[in-house]
Amino acid sequence: MQTQTQTHVTLLARLGDGSDGGTAWREFVDRYGDLMRGFCRRHDLQASDQDDVLQDVLLALSKSMPGFRYDPARGKFRSYLKTVVIHEVYKKLCQRAPAGQLADVESMAATASGDPAVDASWEQEWRRHHLQQAMRVIDAEFSARDRAAFERYAIGGEPVEAVAAESGVSVEALYQIKSRITRRLTQLIELQVADEG
């Protein structure tokens, strides 16, 4: 997957004008595909159902994108995307539900957009999405040794002395690696959030 090269607003504009032969849609899937699949997994959809939901979301968006102009004053794109994804997830759940449970799933689908649990699930997936996007840049900017040490110590919680020794760096150097990567992750995520409008 490629590193994000276009701003969010620029990508949306390219989706709307459709003049690039599908490149913008591929970038959109690179950027948001894992987010949508993650939300599907949270609702126990299997890989084939996740693919169906992703295709249905893209189809719904493609119908609304010609002539689309992003206006942050009218709302955030992430909220619109959430609404479309929730609709498609619950539509898929309705298709899978046994006849006796269909009414329950349809009722859940109708109230899902305002459901605090569904909103929390989307927000958690959105935060994971931002971290993944930022980690792609980290992968390009930091050495494999530094990334591995950071993941073991800062994320995995392994003892600093053991990670430093096995990585061939001093404890102080490991602290500096953690600090530099953490600071860069924070910057990247702040930029991503600001880019969303």
trRosetta pair geometry for C-beta under 8 A, 3 or more apart (Angstrom, degrees):
i j d omega theta_ij theta_ji phi_ij phi_ji
1 30 5.1 152 -152 -153 98 100
1 136 6.8 -81 97 -116 107 136
2 5 6.9 -35 142 -17 119 108
2 27 7.6 -55 65 -116 122 80
2 30 6.0 1 42 -175 83 158
3 136 5.3 172 -105 135 75 116
3 137 6.0 97 -140 -83 120 69
3 140 6.1 -24 -67 -23 143 151
4 31 6.2 75 -101 -103 103 106
4 133 6.1 23 -24 -163 130 110
4 136 7.4 111 -7 80 82 138
4 137 7.9 -46 33 -57 92 106
4 192 7.9 93 52 -105 168 100
5 27 7.8 -90 43 -132 90 131
6 10 4.6 -129 -177 91 100 118
6 11 4.6 125 108 -61 127 88
6 14 7.2 -44 -168 3 162 140
6 27 6.4 43 27 167 126 156
7 10 4.5 90 55 9 83 106
7 11 6.9 -150 89 -8 41 86
7 195 5.4 -144 -157 -152 85 113
8 11 5.9 -57 -151 35 27 111
8 12 6.5 26 154 -17 63 106
8 77 7.1 -176 167 43 118 145
8 195 4.5 130 0 144 113 96
8 196 5.4 105 -39 -96 178 44
8 197 6.9 -136 92 -12 133 95
9 12 5.7 -53 -149 36 32 111
9 13 6.4 34 152 -20 64 105
9 70 5.5 -140 -133 65 81 148
9 195 7.5 -134 -8 -177 85 75
9 197 6.8 96 -67 -50 104 124
10 13 5.6 -54 -150 34 32 112
10 14 6.5 31 152 -18 65 105
11 14 5.7 -56 -149 37 32 110
11 15 6.5 36 151 -21 65 102
11 24 6.1 153 -160 -154 69 95
11 27 5.9 -130 -132 111 117 127
11 28 6.4 147 168 -78 120 81
11 31 7.2 17 -167 2 169 160
12 15 5.6 -50 -150 32 34 114
12 16 6.4 35 152 -21 64 107
12 65 8.0 -145 -167 -136 68 103
12 68 6.8 -98 168 115 93 121
12 70 4.7 64 107 -48 149 129
12 77 6.4 -118 -89 -101 143 154
13 16 5.6 -57 -152 35 32 114
13 17 6.5 14 159 -9 68 106
13 69 7.6 30 -107 -121 82 57
13 70 7.0 -86 -59 4 76 107
14 17 6.3 -59 -139 41 31 97
14 19 7.5 -102 -151 46 69 81
14 20 5.7 -1 -170 0 110 136
14 23 7.6 -59 160 85 136 90
14 24 3.7 -175 120 -95 112 140
14 27 7.9 32 85 50 140 135
15 18 7.3 19 175 -67 32 63
15 24 4.9 -155 -70 136 61 131
15 25 6.7 105 -117 -74 90 67
15 28 6.2 61 -83 -59 127 140
15 61 7.3 -38 172 150 138 114
15 65 4.8 -85 137 -157 96 143
15 68 7.0 -18 96 56 95 133
16 65 4.9 -135 -97 175 54 82
16 66 6.5 123 -165 -127 61 17
16 67 6.3 -115 -175 51 103 11
16 68 3.8 -132 -106 54 116 85
16 69 6.9 108 -159 -65 171 45
17 20 8.0 75 86 -13 96 85
18 24 7.9 -115 -103 43 37 132
18 65 7.4 121 -53 113 99 114
18 66 6.5 -19 -14 -98 130 82
20 23 4.4 -77 137 39 117 107
20 24 5.3 104 56 -20 131 96
22 25 5.1 -52 -159 38 65 114
22 26 6.2 66 144 -23 82 98
23 26 5.7 -55 -152 35 35 111
23 27 6.4 34 151 -17 67 105
24 27 5.6 -54 -149 38 34 112
24 28 6.2 41 149 -25 66 103
25 28 5.3 -47 -146 32 35 117
25 29 6.5 34 154 -16 65 101
25 58 6.8 74 -159 -153 112 118
25 62 7.7 12 -104 -87 128 106
26 29 5.8 -53 -149 37 33 109
26 30 6.3 37 149 -20 64 104
27 30 5.4 -51 -146 37 34 115
27 31 6.1 29 155 -16 67 109
28 31 5.8 -60 -147 41 27 107
28 32 5.9 -25 172 25 67 112
28 58 7.8 133 103 -115 128 97
28 61 8.0 -166 162 117 155 157
29 32 6.8 -74 -122 59 22 75
29 33 4.3 42 -177 -55 67 118
29 54 7.4 71 -130 -180 101 121
29 58 7.3 -4 -77 -87 103 129
30 33 6.6 4 -76 8 11 116
31 133 7.2 32 -146 -103 73 121
32 35 4.9 -56 -160 40 61 121
32 36 6.0 56 147 -21 86 102
32 81 6.9 -99 -155 -161 148 149
32 129 7.4 16 -125 -152 55 138
33 36 6.0 -60 -150 38 30 105
33 37 6.2 25 156 -15 67 109
33 54 6.2 37 -138 -138 82 134
34 37 5.6 -54 -140 42 33 111
34 38 6.0 39 157 -25 66 106
34 129 6.6 156 93 -115 97 82
34 132 6.2 -91 102 110 151 166
35 38 5.9 -56 -149 33 25 113
35 39 6.7 23 154 -16 61 105
35 125 5.9 111 -159 148 71 103
35 126 6.7 43 -145 -100 120 51
35 128 7.8 156 -110 82 70 90
35 129 4.0 19 -90 -95 106 136
36 39 5.8 -53 -151 35 33 110
36 40 6.5 36 149 -20 64 105
36 50 7.7 136 122 -168 84 88
36 53 6.7 -168 162 117 109 108
36 54 5.4 124 108 -99 137 83
36 57 6.1 -124 -139 26 150 166
36 85 5.4 -143 -127 -121 92 127
37 40 5.4 -53 -151 36 35 115
37 41 6.4 39 151 -22 67 101
37 50 4.8 55 -132 -175 81 131
37 54 6.7 -6 -66 -64 82 122
38 41 5.6 -49 -149 32 34 113
38 42 6.7 38 151 -22 63 101
38 125 4.6 160 108 -142 118 110
38 128 6.2 -159 -177 87 166 138
38 129 7.2 -152 32 -64 146 89
39 42 5.6 -49 -154 30 35 116
39 43 7.0 17 151 -4 63 106
39 85 5.8 50 88 153 154 136
39 89 6.7 -98 128 -70 102 147
39 121 6.9 106 -136 137 80 101
39 122 6.2 23 -115 -107 125 67
39 125 4.8 26 -70 -124 80 179
40 43 5.9 -71 -157 46 35 100
40 45 4.1 -66 175 55 94 129
40 49 6.7 178 -177 110 126 92
40 50 4.2 146 102 -110 155 86
40 53 5.2 169 -94 49 130 154
40 54 7.9 -70 -31 -44 147 84
40 89 5.9 -158 -104 -111 70 106
40 92 7.9 7 -135 62 106 154
41 44 7.5 45 -174 -79 38 21
41 45 6.7 -93 -79 53 31 76
41 50 6.9 9 -53 -86 73 132
42 121 5.1 153 149 -170 152 120
42 125 6.6 -104 -20 -63 142 123
43 89 5.3 90 48 180 164 126
43 93 6.6 -84 161 -68 123 124
43 121 8.0 91 -54 155 85 155
45 49 3.9 -124 -173 100 101 125
45 50 5.3 138 113 -61 114 72
45 53 6.6 36 149 -17 167 137
45 89 6.8 -121 -34 -143 142 87
45 92 6.2 35 -115 116 132 140
45 93 7.6 -95 -77 -70 102 79
46 49 5.0 90 54 14 69 104
46 50 7.0 -123 105 -10 34 91
47 50 5.4 -52 -146 32 32 115
47 51 6.5 36 154 -21 64 100
48 51 5.6 -47 -153 31 34 114
48 52 6.7 37 148 -20 63 102
49 52 5.4 -49 -149 34 38 115
49 53 6.4 39 152 -20 67 102
49 92 5.3 119 -169 177 106 138
49 96 7.3 -12 -107 -54 142 137
50 53 5.7 -52 -148 36 32 110
50 54 6.3 34 152 -20 65 105
51 54 5.7 -54 -148 36 30 112
51 55 6.4 28 154 -16 64 106
52 55 5.8 -58 -150 38 30 109
52 56 6.2 27 154 -18 66 109
52 92 6.2 132 96 -108 121 125
53 56 5.6 -57 -145 39 31 111
53 57 6.2 33 155 -21 66 104
53 85 7.2 61 165 -152 114 71
53 88 4.7 127 -150 132 81 115
53 89 5.7 35 -131 -83 141 60
53 92 5.5 -63 -73 -30 99 148
54 57 5.8 -53 -148 34 29 111
54 58 6.5 28 153 -16 63 106
55 58 5.7 -56 -148 38 32 111
55 59 6.3 34 153 -21 65 106
56 59 5.6 -51 -146 36 32 114
56 60 6.4 33 154 -19 65 104
56 88 4.4 157 99 -138 124 126
56 91 7.2 -141 157 75 162 137
56 92 7.8 -170 18 -55 153 105
57 60 5.7 -54 -148 37 31 110
57 61 6.2 27 154 -15 65 108
57 81 7.8 51 -169 -157 124 77
57 84 5.4 106 -138 134 86 111
57 85 5.7 12 -103 -91 135 67
57 88 5.2 -105 -63 1 80 162
58 61 5.7 -56 -144 41 30 109
58 62 6.1 34 156 -25 66 106
59 62 5.7 -52 -143 32 28 112
59 63 6.8 29 156 -20 61 103
60 63 6.0 -58 -158 31 30 111
60 64 6.8 8 153 -4 64 111
60 84 5.2 174 102 -153 141 118
60 87 7.7 121 -107 81 170 129
60 88 7.0 -135 -8 -62 141 119
61 64 5.9 -71 -149 46 35 99
61 65 5.7 41 157 -39 73 112
61 81 8.0 13 -87 -109 125 78
61 84 6.6 65 -61 -178 86 169
62 65 5.8 -49 -134 23 29 117
64 68 6.4 66 135 -77 73 124
65 68 4.6 -64 -149 -3 47 133
70 77 6.4 -33 -130 -62 115 118
70 197 7.1 174 158 -15 123 167
71 74 4.5 59 92 5 106 110
72 75 7.7 -129 -163 73 38 17
72 76 6.8 21 -141 -92 77 57
72 197 3.9 -134 -98 171 125 122
75 79 5.4 -90 170 63 111 134
75 80 6.6 116 112 -44 121 96
76 79 4.7 97 68 -1 87 100
76 80 7.4 -156 100 -1 51 84
76 196 6.3 32 -158 149 112 103
76 197 6.1 171 -122 89 78 91
77 80 5.4 -55 -153 38 42 112
77 81 6.0 43 150 -20 73 105
77 196 6.7 -133 47 -165 100 83
77 197 7.0 76 2 48 96 121
78 81 5.5 -50 -143 39 33 113
78 82 6.2 42 153 -25 64 102
78 126 6.6 63 -167 -126 133 136
78 196 5.9 9 -29 -169 118 133
79 82 5.5 -47 -147 31 31 116
79 83 6.6 34 152 -20 62 102
80 83 5.8 -53 -154 32 32 112
80 84 6.6 28 152 -15 65 106
81 84 5.8 -57 -149 39 33 109
81 85 6.1 30 155 -17 68 109
82 85 5.9 -59 -143 40 28 108
82 86 6.1 28 159 -19 66 108
82 113 7.6 118 125 -133 99 82
82 119 8.0 48 177 -120 146 65
82 122 5.0 53 -133 -162 117 152
83 86 6.0 -54 -143 37 26 109
83 87 6.4 29 156 -21 61 107
83 113 5.7 27 -117 -118 81 124
84 87 5.8 -56 -152 34 29 113
84 88 6.5 20 155 -13 64 108
85 88 5.9 -60 -148 40 31 106
85 89 6.1 32 155 -22 67 107
85 122 7.7 136 80 -117 129 113
86 89 5.7 -54 -143 35 30 111
86 90 6.3 18 162 -9 65 109
86 109 7.8 152 151 -148 85 68
86 112 4.9 -178 179 118 122 125
86 113 5.7 149 92 -81 157 72
86 118 6.4 69 -124 170 127 132
86 122 7.4 -47 -64 -72 108 131
87 90 6.4 -66 -150 43 24 101
87 91 6.2 28 153 -23 63 110
87 109 7.3 78 -132 -171 48 103
88 91 5.4 -50 -143 34 32 116
88 92 6.5 34 155 -19 64 103
89 92 5.8 -58 -156 36 30 109
89 93 6.4 30 148 -19 65 106
90 93 5.2 -46 -142 36 40 115
90 94 6.4 48 153 -24 65 98
90 105 6.7 166 -166 171 83 87
90 106 8.0 115 161 -114 111 33
90 108 6.4 -161 -132 102 121 90
90 109 3.2 147 153 -108 143 100
90 112 5.6 -156 -54 -13 143 155
91 94 5.7 -49 -153 31 31 114
91 95 6.8 33 148 -20 61 102
91 109 7.0 101 -55 -135 50 147
92 95 5.6 -51 -152 32 36 114
92 96 6.6 24 153 -11 66 108
93 96 5.8 -63 -148 43 33 105
93 97 6.2 46 153 -43 68 103
93 105 5.0 -159 124 -157 103 126
93 108 7.6 -52 103 80 147 127
93 109 7.2 -178 62 -67 116 108
94 97 5.7 -43 -143 14 31 118
94 102 6.2 66 -155 -148 78 80
94 105 4.8 173 -90 116 64 127
94 106 5.8 67 -109 -72 121 75
94 109 6.5 -27 -48 -33 116 148
97 101 4.5 -125 -175 92 109 100
97 102 4.9 150 100 -87 125 57
97 104 7.4 -170 -156 62 147 90
97 105 4.4 -139 -53 -11 155 148
98 101 5.1 69 60 19 81 103
98 102 7.4 -119 95 -39 38 79
99 102 5.8 -28 -152 -14 34 120
101 104 5.0 -51 -169 37 69 118
101 105 6.1 66 137 -21 87 101
102 105 5.9 -58 -149 38 34 107
102 106 6.2 32 156 -18 69 108
103 106 5.7 -54 -144 39 31 111
103 107 6.2 34 155 -22 64 107
104 107 5.8 -57 -151 36 28 112
104 108 6.4 29 151 -19 64 105
105 108 5.6 -52 -148 36 34 112
105 109 6.3 37 152 -23 65 104
106 109 5.6 -51 -148 33 32 114
106 110 6.5 36 153 -23 63 104
107 110 5.8 -52 -151 31 32 113
107 111 6.7 3 160 4 64 109
108 111 6.4 -77 -150 50 29 92
108 112 5.9 53 153 -62 69 97
108 115 7.9 3 -163 -51 73 155
109 112 5.5 -29 -140 -8 29 122
111 114 6.2 -71 -172 54 66 94
111 115 5.7 85 131 -56 86 102
112 115 5.2 -48 -143 11 35 124
112 118 4.7 120 -170 -85 78 172
113 118 7.2 -77 -87 98 14 140
114 119 7.7 -11 -165 -42 22 120
115 118 4.0 69 77 12 109 109
115 119 6.5 180 87 -10 54 85
116 119 5.5 -55 -141 41 32 113
116 120 6.1 35 157 -22 67 105
117 120 5.7 -51 -145 35 30 112
117 121 6.4 33 152 -21 62 105
118 121 5.5 -51 -149 35 32 114
118 122 6.5 34 151 -18 64 103
119 122 5.7 -53 -149 36 32 111
119 123 6.3 31 153 -18 66 107
120 123 5.6 -54 -145 38 32 111
120 124 6.3 34 155 -21 65 105
121 124 5.9 -52 -148 34 29 111
121 125 6.5 26 153 -15 62 107
122 125 5.7 -60 -151 40 31 109
122 126 6.1 35 150 -25 67 106
123 126 5.4 -50 -144 34 33 115
123 127 6.5 35 155 -19 65 100
124 127 5.9 -49 -150 33 32 110
124 128 6.6 32 150 -17 62 105
125 128 5.5 -52 -149 37 35 114
125 129 6.3 45 148 -27 65 103
126 129 5.3 -48 -150 31 33 120
126 130 6.7 34 152 -19 63 99
127 130 5.8 -50 -152 33 34 110
127 131 6.6 34 151 -17 64 104
128 131 5.7 -55 -151 37 34 112
128 132 6.4 35 152 -20 66 105
129 132 5.8 -55 -149 35 29 111
129 133 6.4 29 154 -18 64 106
130 133 5.7 -54 -147 36 32 112
130 134 6.3 30 155 -16 66 107
130 189 4.9 75 157 -133 120 94
130 192 5.3 163 -137 94 97 148
130 193 6.9 13 -120 -57 144 86
131 134 5.8 -57 -147 40 30 110
131 135 6.2 33 154 -24 66 107
131 185 7.4 17 -134 -165 73 116
131 189 7.0 0 -80 -89 52 123
132 135 5.6 -53 -145 34 30 113
132 136 7.0 41 153 -28 61 95
133 136 5.9 -46 -162 18 34 114
133 137 7.5 26 146 -10 61 100
133 188 7.5 -168 110 152 86 115
133 192 5.9 111 95 -105 141 150
134 137 5.8 -56 -162 35 42 109
134 138 6.4 45 142 -21 71 105
134 184 8.0 153 -179 127 106 77
134 185 5.1 90 147 -143 139 70
134 188 3.8 131 -128 104 100 133
134 189 5.2 -38 -60 -58 144 79
134 192 6.9 -102 -61 -19 92 138
135 138 5.0 -48 -143 37 42 118
135 139 6.3 53 153 -28 67 97
135 185 7.6 16 -72 -114 63 105
136 139 5.7 -47 -154 27 30 116
136 140 7.0 22 149 -12 60 105
137 140 5.7 -60 -155 39 37 108
137 141 6.0 17 155 -9 72 117
137 184 7.7 -144 111 155 111 112
137 188 5.5 -179 55 -118 145 145
138 141 5.9 -69 -137 46 29 101
138 142 5.6 -15 -179 17 71 117
138 147 6.5 127 141 -108 103 108
138 181 6.1 62 -142 -149 124 97
138 184 6.4 132 -98 106 89 125
138 185 6.5 0 -66 -77 130 86
138 188 7.6 -107 -45 -6 86 160
139 142 7.4 -61 -111 49 13 82
139 147 6.6 48 -106 -104 57 156
141 184 6.8 -150 93 -177 149 157
142 146 4.6 -106 173 86 110 126
142 147 5.2 134 101 -56 115 88
142 150 7.6 20 136 -5 158 142
142 180 7.7 141 -101 113 124 115
142 181 6.1 5 -68 -95 163 104
142 184 7.8 170 -45 55 118 159
143 146 4.6 92 58 9 85 101
143 147 6.9 -152 93 -4 43 87
144 147 5.8 -56 -144 39 31 111
144 148 6.1 31 158 -20 66 108
145 148 6.0 -57 -146 37 26 108
145 149 6.3 24 157 -16 64 109
145 167 5.9 122 -176 -163 95 96
145 168 7.4 -50 -158 50 137 106
145 169 7.8 130 151 -32 119 119
146 149 5.8 -56 -145 39 30 110
146 150 6.1 33 155 -21 65 108
146 177 4.9 -156 -149 -145 93 120
146 180 8.0 -37 -175 75 136 124
146 181 6.9 169 151 -56 106 124
147 150 5.7 -55 -147 37 29 113
147 151 6.2 27 157 -18 65 107
147 181 7.5 141 -103 -113 57 145
148 151 5.9 -54 -146 37 29 110
148 152 6.3 25 157 -16 64 108
148 167 7.0 171 92 -109 101 109
149 152 5.9 -58 -146 39 29 107
149 153 5.9 5 164 0 67 115
149 163 5.5 119 -150 165 78 109
149 164 7.5 67 -149 -89 124 44
149 167 4.3 35 -88 -103 118 159
149 169 6.8 5 -112 29 163 133
149 174 5.8 -124 166 -127 128 93
149 177 5.6 27 94 111 125 159
150 153 6.4 -69 -137 49 22 94
150 154 5.0 -18 -174 20 67 122
150 155 7.1 55 137 -6 70 98
150 177 5.7 -130 -68 139 92 105
150 178 5.8 154 -122 -97 82 61
150 181 4.7 -6 -120 47 153 165
151 154 7.1 -43 -91 53 15 86
151 155 4.8 -31 -152 38 52 126
151 156 6.1 54 145 -17 63 106
152 155 7.4 25 -18 54 8 83
152 156 4.7 -40 -149 42 36 134
152 158 4.7 -29 164 27 89 133
152 163 4.8 166 105 -118 122 121
152 167 7.9 -171 46 -56 139 120
153 156 6.9 17 -20 54 12 88
153 157 7.6 62 -170 -97 31 9
153 158 5.8 -76 -90 60 49 84
153 160 5.9 65 -139 -104 122 63
153 163 4.4 -149 -65 69 102 172
153 174 6.0 120 -41 176 171 119
153 178 6.2 -90 100 -77 123 122
154 178 4.8 154 -68 -132 120 105
154 181 7.2 -159 13 81 162 124
154 182 6.7 -156 -147 -65 152 107
158 162 5.9 -97 158 78 106 118
158 163 5.1 120 97 -56 116 110
159 162 4.5 76 73 11 99 107
159 163 6.8 179 86 -7 49 88
160 163 6.0 -61 -144 41 29 107
160 164 6.0 30 159 -21 66 111
160 171 5.6 68 142 -141 112 97
160 174 5.9 158 -162 100 89 143
160 175 7.5 24 -151 -62 135 81
161 164 5.9 -57 -145 37 26 111
161 165 6.2 23 159 -17 63 109
161 171 6.3 -22 -94 -88 60 116
162 165 6.0 -57 -146 37 27 108
162 166 6.2 14 161 -8 64 113
163 166 6.1 -63 -142 46 27 103
163 167 5.8 18 161 -13 65 117
163 174 6.1 116 102 -138 106 148
164 167 6.0 -68 -142 44 23 105
164 169 5.4 -98 -153 82 74 75
164 170 6.1 -12 -172 156 127 17
164 171 4.8 -69 -63 -82 169 53
164 173 7.1 124 -137 62 104 91
164 174 4.4 -100 -88 -28 95 139
165 168 7.8 33 175 -67 27 31
167 174 6.9 116 57 -91 143 108
169 173 3.9 -116 175 90 112 132
169 174 5.5 139 99 -55 120 79
169 177 7.2 64 118 -25 168 134
170 173 4.5 101 52 3 78 101
170 174 7.1 -139 96 -5 45 83
171 174 5.6 -53 -152 34 34 113
171 175 6.6 38 149 -20 65 101
172 175 5.6 -50 -153 32 34 114
172 176 6.6 33 149 -18 64 105
173 176 5.5 -54 -151 37 35 113
173 177 6.4 41 149 -24 67 101
174 177 5.5 -46 -146 31 36 115
174 178 6.5 37 153 -18 64 102
175 178 5.8 -55 -152 37 31 112
175 179 6.3 31 151 -20 64 109
176 179 5.5 -54 -145 37 32 113
176 180 6.2 30 158 -18 67 106
177 180 6.0 -57 -146 37 27 107
177 181 6.2 16 161 -9 64 111
178 181 6.3 -63 -144 43 25 103
178 182 5.9 24 160 -18 64 115
179 182 5.9 -58 -141 40 24 110
179 183 6.1 24 160 -19 62 110
180 183 5.9 -57 -146 37 26 110
180 184 6.3 21 157 -16 63 109
181 184 5.7 -56 -145 39 31 109
181 185 6.2 36 154 -22 66 105
182 185 5.7 -51 -146 34 30 113
182 186 6.5 33 154 -20 62 105
183 186 5.8 -54 -153 34 30 114
183 187 6.6 31 151 -19 63 105
184 187 5.6 -52 -149 35 35 113
184 188 6.3 34 154 -19 67 106
185 188 5.8 -57 -147 37 30 110
185 189 6.2 24 159 -15 66 108
186 189 6.1 -59 -145 39 26 106
186 190 6.3 27 156 -19 63 109
187 190 5.8 -60 -149 37 28 110
187 191 6.3 27 154 -18 65 108
188 191 5.7 -57 -151 36 30 112
188 192 6.4 32 152 -20 65 105
189 192 5.5 -50 -147 34 35 114
189 193 6.3 34 155 -18 67 104
190 193 5.9 -54 -147 37 30 109
190 194 6.3 29 154 -17 65 108
191 194 5.7 -56 -145 39 30 110
191 195 6.1 35 154 -25 64 108
192 195 5.6 -56 -148 33 29 115
192 196 6.9 35 152 -28 61 100
193 196 5.9 -49 -158 21 34 115
